[in-house]
Amino acid sequence: MDCPNCGRELLEGSRFCSWCGKDLAAASVELPLENAPAPALVIEAPARPRPHPWIRYFARSFDFALAVAVFLLGARLADVPLERPAAYFLGMLVYGVYFAIEAVMISKLGTTPGKALFHVSVESAGGGTPSFHQSWRRSLGVYVRGVAFGIPLVMPLAQLFSYFQLVREGQTSWDRDFQCRVKHGEITAGRAVVIICSFFVLALILSLLFFGDASAEV
């Protein structure tokens, strides 16, 4: 046998090297560095982004309230009476028209007024602004699955289902099926003040459009 340290020839069964004093028993259990097993490679899954369902809800609510305000203003200018039950059907129509316009805005800008207010944007899963076809299918998915065509009593149930899906899976069915993802930016204190003021002004405009004629008659 040869000494693993100095290479000199030794007697079989030697405990130490008579030339360099190497402990041969310890050397027999040591593995050469090149034969040592490689450390296990641990790959951590990327953290799932927070879904922020309430931010998305309020952003869409602002967009729809803005669409209602534009619709009411047009009806006032055209002197179109808005009485029940026709108002409910007109409201459903506003939903449909709004989501068609939303598809155009997302395909061109990647956001809407409400989403921009809350620092939210929509992009393709591969990055970049979604195409119009992609944006249209996504908006149609929101119209059908997210708000159930705006049908009273059914719409809250659809919104509740979408909320739990977003919290559980981290994305909605329309984002998943049409290869889109929603990005959230930071809402600073200044942006929060702008959001509150914008909602206040919009609520004031809606109240004037809804109840302006009644107050004038009194």
PEQUIFEN-V914594 format. One record per backbone hydrogen bond with DSSP energy under -0.5 kcal/mol. CO is the residue of the C=O (numbers start at 1). NH is the residue of the N-H. If there is no record, write none. Layout:
BEGIN
co->CO nh->NH
co->CO nh->NH
END
This chain:
BEGIN
co->1 nh->10
co->3 nh->7
co->8 nh->3
co->11 nh->14
co->15 nh->24
co->15 nh->25
co->17 nh->21
co->22 nh->17
co->22 nh->24
co->23 nh->27
co->24 nh->28
co->25 nh->29
co->26 nh->29
co->26 nh->30
co->32 nh->35
co->32 nh->36
co->33 nh->36
co->40 nh->42
co->41 nh->43
co->42 nh->44
co->52 nh->56
co->53 nh->57
co->54 nh->58
co->55 nh->59
co->56 nh->60
co->57 nh->61
co->58 nh->62
co->59 nh->63
co->60 nh->64
co->61 nh->65
co->62 nh->66
co->63 nh->67
co->64 nh->68
co->65 nh->69
co->66 nh->70
co->67 nh->71
co->68 nh->72
co->69 nh->73
co->70 nh->74
co->71 nh->75
co->72 nh->76
co->73 nh->77
co->74 nh->78
co->75 nh->80
co->76 nh->79
co->79 nh->81
co->81 nh->83
co->83 nh->86
co->83 nh->87
co->85 nh->88
co->85 nh->89
co->86 nh->90
co->87 nh->91
co->88 nh->92
co->89 nh->93
co->90 nh->94
co->91 nh->95
co->92 nh->96
co->93 nh->97
co->94 nh->98
co->95 nh->99
co->96 nh->100
co->97 nh->101
co->98 nh->102
co->99 nh->103
co->100 nh->104
co->101 nh->105
co->102 nh->106
co->103 nh->107
co->104 nh->108
co->105 nh->109
co->105 nh->110
co->105 nh->111
co->106 nh->110
co->110 nh->122
co->112 nh->116
co->113 nh->117
co->114 nh->118
co->115 nh->120
co->116 nh->119
co->119 nh->185
co->121 nh->183
co->123 nh->181
co->124 nh->127
co->128 nh->124
co->131 nh->135
co->132 nh->136
co->133 nh->137
co->134 nh->138
co->135 nh->139
co->136 nh->140
co->137 nh->141
co->138 nh->142
co->139 nh->143
co->140 nh->144
co->141 nh->145
co->141 nh->146
co->142 nh->146
co->142 nh->147
co->143 nh->149
co->147 nh->150
co->148 nh->151
co->151 nh->154
co->151 nh->155
co->152 nh->154
co->153 nh->157
co->154 nh->158
co->155 nh->159
co->156 nh->160
co->157 nh->161
co->158 nh->162
co->159 nh->163
co->160 nh->164
co->161 nh->165
co->162 nh->166
co->163 nh->167
co->164 nh->168
co->165 nh->169
co->165 nh->171
co->166 nh->170
co->172 nh->176
co->173 nh->177
co->174 nh->178
co->175 nh->180
co->176 nh->179
co->179 nh->125
co->181 nh->123
co->183 nh->121
co->186 nh->188
co->188 nh->192
co->189 nh->193
co->190 nh->194
co->191 nh->195
co->192 nh->196
co->193 nh->197
co->194 nh->198
co->195 nh->199
co->196 nh->200
co->197 nh->201
co->198 nh->202
co->199 nh->203
co->200 nh->204
co->201 nh->205
co->202 nh->206
co->203 nh->207
co->204 nh->208
co->205 nh->209
co->206 nh->210
co->207 nh->211
co->208 nh->212
co->211 nh->215
co->212 nh->216
co->213 nh->217
co->214 nh->218
END
